[in-house]
Amino acid sequence: MYNKIIGKCSICEGYVTVPQVWWGVIPPVPTCEECGAIKDSDLPVIKMKLAPQTWLSAGTTITSHTSRANE
């Protein structure tokens, strides 16, 4: 079976390949030929920020940007 090179590995810079022909419903996972690492994720990483939390207290609006990481 022949493999198609689709890129370089971010770990070892080896060739990342997938089979040119596969007979399944689920596509093959891109794999590094040198170190054996597999593709991390199909989804892009999206930079996020915390949404402000707004509530009313005695007629005054209070906005907080607290992080749950410190809990």
Helices and strands as residue ranges (DSSP letters): E 3-8, E 15-19, E 31-32, E 53-57, E 60-64, G 68-70
